[in-house]
Each structure stands twice: as C-alpha cells, then as structure tokens.
Amino acid sequence: MEIVGLIILVLGLSTYVIFRYNSYSTKEVSSPPTSGVNQGAETYNAEGLEISITVEKPVLMDDRPNFLTLTYRDQKIILNRIASDFDTLDEYLTDLFTKNNVTEHSREVVSIDGEQGYKIKSSIRITEEPIYYVEHEGWVYSFHATSNELSDTVESIQKSLKFK
C-alpha cells in the first residue's frame, strides 16, 4: 500500500512540475526586435526568476524557471539564478572559478537592489563580456550580454532589477 501512495505522490509532483514549467513562455514586448530604434522601456516581472526589470523595447523575452533570455535583434542578454549553499557570494564565486579553472581579470563592486554584487570580467567561456553576480535569499543571480553592443542595456538592468 505504501508503494501505491508513493507512486501517486510522484505522479502528482511530476504533473505539477510539467504544468508549472509549461506555464512559462516567450513574451514579445512591442514589435519584433528587427530595427535598432529604441521604442521606450517597460517594467517586466520575470516570474521564473522572481524579479522585475526595466527592459528597452523592442525585445523578445523567453521566461523560464530560473532563466530569462532577452533578445535584441541578433544579440542576447541572459539572466539566471542557481540555489547556493555557500554562506557568501565570495565563497560561491571562489568555488565556481576554482572548479572551472576561470581566471578573474577584474572585479567591480556594484549595488543590485540594495545587495552587494559584482561585475566580473573573467576567462569564463560563455562570454567575453562582464558578468554580474548577486546573492539574494540563498539564490545566486547572474546576468550578461552576448556582445558589447548591449553593455548599456545590461547596466540599465543592473540598476533597475528588483527582487520580489
């Protein structure tokens, strides 16, 4: 009888996860991002990351659990979060960089919604652009652009980001 109860529990949780994951979707703000003309800004509540940010339009957004991609023309800004068991952001970053053989080139302290974060330029393979890191309530958030063309946009996200 315990096995039947366990199977029902697993099936119920699986169904919840599938429906929850599928509730996140791609959202288009304004017209498709084909021109370089800025059409203003809008506050967006990223459900998957539990944050709000101000985004420039036009932008295409893919909002998933713990992950948000903003697409401007052919360039992207990627935001994500990961649970952390480390006591501090510094400990998390030391572990991340050591395990991945990443060399840190520069580190700048930044404020992200009142939390101390970092803007770090490193040898990490995902981008040559700086990556912003901040810890909030056991989550490490990071975000970066895929090209320097979006560096001003990433900086405006850093300044507008609010935790829910």
Contacts in CASP RR format, 6 or more apart in sequence:
PFRMAT RR
TARGET T0000
AUTHOR 0000-0000-0000
METHOD contacts of the structure
MODEL  1
MEIVGLIILVLGLSTYVIFRYNSYSTKEVSSPPTSGVNQGAETYNAEGLE
ISITVEKPVLMDDRPNFLTLTYRDQKIILNRIASDFDTLDEYLTDLFTKN
NVTEHSREVVSIDGEQGYKIKSSIRITEEPIYYVEHEGWVYSFHATSNEL
SDTVESIQKSLKFK
20 65 0 8 1.000
21 64 0 8 1.000
21 65 0 8 1.000
24 47 0 8 1.000
24 48 0 8 1.000
24 63 0 8 1.000
24 64 0 8 1.000
24 65 0 8 1.000
25 62 0 8 1.000
25 63 0 8 1.000
26 60 0 8 1.000
26 61 0 8 1.000
26 62 0 8 1.000
26 63 0 8 1.000
27 44 0 8 1.000
27 60 0 8 1.000
27 61 0 8 1.000
27 63 0 8 1.000
28 58 0 8 1.000
28 60 0 8 1.000
28 61 0 8 1.000
29 42 0 8 1.000
29 44 0 8 1.000
29 55 0 8 1.000
29 57 0 8 1.000
29 58 0 8 1.000
29 59 0 8 1.000
29 60 0 8 1.000
29 61 0 8 1.000
30 39 0 8 1.000
30 42 0 8 1.000
30 57 0 8 1.000
30 58 0 8 1.000
30 59 0 8 1.000
31 39 0 8 1.000
31 58 0 8 1.000
32 58 0 8 1.000
32 60 0 8 1.000
33 58 0 8 1.000
33 59 0 8 1.000
33 60 0 8 1.000
33 71 0 8 1.000
33 72 0 8 1.000
33 73 0 8 1.000
34 58 0 8 1.000
34 73 0 8 1.000
35 58 0 8 1.000
35 73 0 8 1.000
36 72 0 8 1.000
36 73 0 8 1.000
38 56 0 8 1.000
38 57 0 8 1.000
39 56 0 8 1.000
39 57 0 8 1.000
39 58 0 8 1.000
40 56 0 8 1.000
40 57 0 8 1.000
41 54 0 8 1.000
41 55 0 8 1.000
41 56 0 8 1.000
41 57 0 8 1.000
42 54 0 8 1.000
42 55 0 8 1.000
42 57 0 8 1.000
43 52 0 8 1.000
43 53 0 8 1.000
43 54 0 8 1.000
43 55 0 8 1.000
43 160 0 8 1.000
44 52 0 8 1.000
44 53 0 8 1.000
44 54 0 8 1.000
44 55 0 8 1.000
44 61 0 8 1.000
45 51 0 8 1.000
45 52 0 8 1.000
45 164 0 8 1.000
46 52 0 8 1.000
46 53 0 8 1.000
46 61 0 8 1.000
46 63 0 8 1.000
46 68 0 8 1.000
46 79 0 8 1.000
47 63 0 8 1.000
48 63 0 8 1.000
48 64 0 8 1.000
48 65 0 8 1.000
48 66 0 8 1.000
48 67 0 8 1.000
48 68 0 8 1.000
49 63 0 8 1.000
49 66 0 8 1.000
49 67 0 8 1.000
49 68 0 8 1.000
49 79 0 8 1.000
49 80 0 8 1.000
49 81 0 8 1.000
49 141 0 8 1.000
50 163 0 8 1.000
50 164 0 8 1.000
51 79 0 8 1.000
51 141 0 8 1.000
51 161 0 8 1.000
51 162 0 8 1.000
51 163 0 8 1.000
51 164 0 8 1.000
52 160 0 8 1.000
52 161 0 8 1.000
52 162 0 8 1.000
52 164 0 8 1.000
53 79 0 8 1.000
53 157 0 8 1.000
53 160 0 8 1.000
53 161 0 8 1.000
53 162 0 8 1.000
54 156 0 8 1.000
54 157 0 8 1.000
54 160 0 8 1.000
55 61 0 8 1.000
55 70 0 8 1.000
55 157 0 8 1.000
56 72 0 8 1.000
56 153 0 8 1.000
56 156 0 8 1.000
58 72 0 8 1.000
59 70 0 8 1.000
59 71 0 8 1.000
59 72 0 8 1.000
60 70 0 8 1.000
60 71 0 8 1.000
61 68 0 8 1.000
61 69 0 8 1.000
61 70 0 8 1.000
61 71 0 8 1.000
62 68 0 8 1.000
62 69 0 8 1.000
62 71 0 8 1.000
66 80 0 8 1.000
66 81 0 8 1.000
66 82 0 8 1.000
67 78 0 8 1.000
67 79 0 8 1.000
67 80 0 8 1.000
67 81 0 8 1.000
68 78 0 8 1.000
68 79 0 8 1.000
68 80 0 8 1.000
69 76 0 8 1.000
69 77 0 8 1.000
69 78 0 8 1.000
69 79 0 8 1.000
70 76 0 8 1.000
70 77 0 8 1.000
70 78 0 8 1.000
70 79 0 8 1.000
70 153 0 8 1.000
72 150 0 8 1.000
72 153 0 8 1.000
75 145 0 8 1.000
75 146 0 8 1.000
75 147 0 8 1.000
75 149 0 8 1.000
75 150 0 8 1.000
76 145 0 8 1.000
76 146 0 8 1.000
76 150 0 8 1.000
77 143 0 8 1.000
77 144 0 8 1.000
77 145 0 8 1.000
77 146 0 8 1.000
77 150 0 8 1.000
77 153 0 8 1.000
77 154 0 8 1.000
77 157 0 8 1.000
78 143 0 8 1.000
78 144 0 8 1.000
78 145 0 8 1.000
78 146 0 8 1.000
79 141 0 8 1.000
79 142 0 8 1.000
79 143 0 8 1.000
79 157 0 8 1.000
80 141 0 8 1.000
80 142 0 8 1.000
80 143 0 8 1.000
81 139 0 8 1.000
81 140 0 8 1.000
81 141 0 8 1.000
81 142 0 8 1.000
82 139 0 8 1.000
82 140 0 8 1.000
82 142 0 8 1.000
83 138 0 8 1.000
83 139 0 8 1.000
83 140 0 8 1.000
84 92 0 8 1.000
84 135 0 8 1.000
84 138 0 8 1.000
84 139 0 8 1.000
84 140 0 8 1.000
86 92 0 8 1.000
86 95 0 8 1.000
88 135 0 8 1.000
89 116 0 8 1.000
89 117 0 8 1.000
89 118 0 8 1.000
89 133 0 8 1.000
89 134 0 8 1.000
89 135 0 8 1.000
89 140 0 8 1.000
92 133 0 8 1.000
92 135 0 8 1.000
92 140 0 8 1.000
93 118 0 8 1.000
93 120 0 8 1.000
93 133 0 8 1.000
96 102 0 8 1.000
97 103 0 8 1.000
97 104 0 8 1.000
97 122 0 8 1.000
100 124 0 8 1.000
102 122 0 8 1.000
102 123 0 8 1.000
102 124 0 8 1.000
103 122 0 8 1.000
103 123 0 8 1.000
104 120 0 8 1.000
104 121 0 8 1.000
104 122 0 8 1.000
104 123 0 8 1.000
105 121 0 8 1.000
105 122 0 8 1.000
105 123 0 8 1.000
106 120 0 8 1.000
106 121 0 8 1.000
106 130 0 8 1.000
107 118 0 8 1.000
107 119 0 8 1.000
107 120 0 8 1.000
107 121 0 8 1.000
108 118 0 8 1.000
108 119 0 8 1.000
108 120 0 8 1.000
108 130 0 8 1.000
109 116 0 8 1.000
109 117 0 8 1.000
109 118 0 8 1.000
110 116 0 8 1.000
110 117 0 8 1.000
110 118 0 8 1.000
110 119 0 8 1.000
110 132 0 8 1.000
110 134 0 8 1.000
110 158 0 8 1.000
111 117 0 8 1.000
112 132 0 8 1.000
112 134 0 8 1.000
112 141 0 8 1.000
112 158 0 8 1.000
112 161 0 8 1.000
113 134 0 8 1.000
113 136 0 8 1.000
113 161 0 8 1.000
113 162 0 8 1.000
113 163 0 8 1.000
115 134 0 8 1.000
115 135 0 8 1.000
115 136 0 8 1.000
115 163 0 8 1.000
116 134 0 8 1.000
117 132 0 8 1.000
117 133 0 8 1.000
117 134 0 8 1.000
117 135 0 8 1.000
118 132 0 8 1.000
118 133 0 8 1.000
118 134 0 8 1.000
119 130 0 8 1.000
119 131 0 8 1.000
119 132 0 8 1.000
119 158 0 8 1.000
120 130 0 8 1.000
120 131 0 8 1.000
120 132 0 8 1.000
120 133 0 8 1.000
121 129 0 8 1.000
121 130 0 8 1.000
122 131 0 8 1.000
124 131 0 8 1.000
126 144 0 8 1.000
127 144 0 8 1.000
127 145 0 8 1.000
127 146 0 8 1.000
129 144 0 8 1.000
129 145 0 8 1.000
129 146 0 8 1.000
129 147 0 8 1.000
129 148 0 8 1.000
129 151 0 8 1.000
129 154 0 8 1.000
130 144 0 8 1.000
130 151 0 8 1.000
130 154 0 8 1.000
131 142 0 8 1.000
131 143 0 8 1.000
131 144 0 8 1.000
132 141 0 8 1.000
132 142 0 8 1.000
132 143 0 8 1.000
132 144 0 8 1.000
132 154 0 8 1.000
132 158 0 8 1.000
133 140 0 8 1.000
133 141 0 8 1.000
133 142 0 8 1.000
134 140 0 8 1.000
134 141 0 8 1.000
135 141 0 8 1.000
136 163 0 8 1.000
137 163 0 8 1.000
141 161 0 8 1.000
143 154 0 8 1.000
143 157 0 8 1.000
143 158 0 8 1.000
144 154 0 8 1.000
145 151 0 8 1.000
145 153 0 8 1.000
145 154 0 8 1.000
END
